[in-house]
Amino acid sequence: MEDIDAEDFKAIKSECTESLRMLEVKLAEMPNKAEGLKTIEALLDIVIEKYSSIQLHYKSAGIVEKRKLIGSMYPENLCFDGKQRRTPRLSGPLELIL
């Protein structure tokens, strides 16, 4: 095993110190766990509110908005045979709410 000379050691230490400083800045910018949970809870409240009154939204929506609503409920292609839907699965959030 070779020894590192003083000049190489200083260069490596300088690079590591700079990398550590940049990571600490990124860490400080990240929301803490409590803030993240509040954000998730707020988003869940919005999703639940939208899905719980989806019939009202759908009835008053235009064609484009209706397509978005249906697309949010069925992430895969919606199949309809004239009598019933034949779609493989519901979206995850809607499935949890139902």
Secondary structure, 3 states (H helix, E strand, C coil): CCCCCHHHHHHHHHHHHHHHHHHHHHHHHCCCHHHHHHHHHHHHHHHHHHHHCHHHHHHHCCHHHHHHHHHHHCCCCCCECCCCECCCCCCHHHHHHC
